[in-house]
């Protein structure tokens, strides 16, 4: 009689393996390997900065070439030292734009076991790229 009661009790509860909401997670098989890097292309960020710099009339004269440059050098050597206030009077502040490029990422083309891949990395990997290889069986979705 107790066997019959147990059979009736088990028939009333659904089995977990047959429950459509239950998912069985497979253990992941992971190993590390190396891929051959084919190409690395840096991705740059362009930074622009403007700063004010003095531009003096004396500097404009220094841009001259030839005889005027020699005469100016001799004249500067013979004459007295220039007054700082006098040289500041001939100066004007002009904006100077500077651009800086810095790499922020790298597009890497690599081959692993005959298949080509592309990834964006935060560093230049060099000739070899360490890759994480994971093998998990494919389990098709259940039909409702």
N, C-alpha and C positions, 0 to 999 in steps of 0.2 A: 504494500500500500504506500509506503514512503517513496518508492521509486516512481509510482504513478503521480504522486503529488509534486515531486521534483520535476518531472517531465511537463506537467501542466504549468508550473511556475516559470520554467524556462521558455515555454512557448509564448507566454504573455509578454516577455521582454525582448526587444529586438537585439540581435547580435551586433557588436560594434564593427566587425569587419564588413557587414552588409549595410551599415548606415551610410547613406549617400553624402552626409556632411563630414565624414571622417576622412582626413587626408594623412597618408603615411609619408613621412619625410625620409628621404634617403640620406645616408651618410655621404658626405662629399669626399671624393678621392682627389687630393690636392698634392701637386708636386711643383717644384721650381725648375725652370730650364732657361736656356738662352736662345734668343733670336738674333739673326744677322740684320744689322741696321743698313738700309740701302741709301737713305737720304734724310738729312736733318735741315729743316728750314726755320730759322728764328722768326718769331712774331714780335715786332717792336712796338713800343709805346713811344709816341713823340711828345716831348714836353717842351713847351715854349715859355720863355721868361724874358721879360722886358725890364731893363734897368737903365737908369739915367747916368750918363757919363759926360764929363766936361770935354768940350771940343774948343780948343784955343786957336787963335789966329796964328800963333807961332807954329803949331802943328801943321796947319795948312801950308805955311811957307816951307816946312820941312819936306813936304811932298814934292816940291819942285825938283827938277833934275838939272844936271849940267853945271854951267858956270854960276848960276844963281845959288846953287847949293854950296859951292865952294866959297863964294863971296859971303854968304850968310854964316858959314862956319868960322871964317877968319874974323868977321865983324863981331861974332859972339865971343871969340877968344880975346880980342883986344878990348872990348867994351867992359864996363863995370857989370857986377852981378845985377840981374833985373830985380826990380822991386816986386814982391809977391802980390801986393795990391794992384800994381800996374798990370801984371800978367793975368790976374783974375778978371780984370775989366775987359780983356779981349776974349774971354771964354763964354761959351753958352752951353747950357745943359741940353743934350739931345738924347732921345730914347734909342737904345740899341736892343734889337731883338736877337735872341739866341735860341737855337733849337738843340735839344739833346735827345738822342735815341737810346733807349735801353731795352734789352730783350725781356719780355715778360712770360713767354712760353715758347715751345718748340713743337712744330709739326714733324712727326717722325714716321717715315715709311720703313717697314721692316718685314722680313720674311721668316715665318716659322713653319717648318715641315712642308715647304713648297707653297704655302698660302701667304699672299701679301696682305698686310694690315697697315692701318694708319691710326695713330693716336696723337693727342696733344698732351705734352708732358711739361712740367714746370722746370725741367733741367735738360741739358744736352747729354744723351746717354753714351755718346762715343760710338765705337764700332759694334758693340754688343749690347743687347737690351735684355735684362732679366725679366722673364715672364712667369706668370702664375698659371699653371695648367690644371684645369678642373674637369673631371669626367664624372658625369652623373647620368644614369639611364633615363631615357625619355619615357615619360608616362603620359599617354594621351588623355585628354580630358574625358570625363564620364558623360555618357549620353543621358539626358533626362528622361 
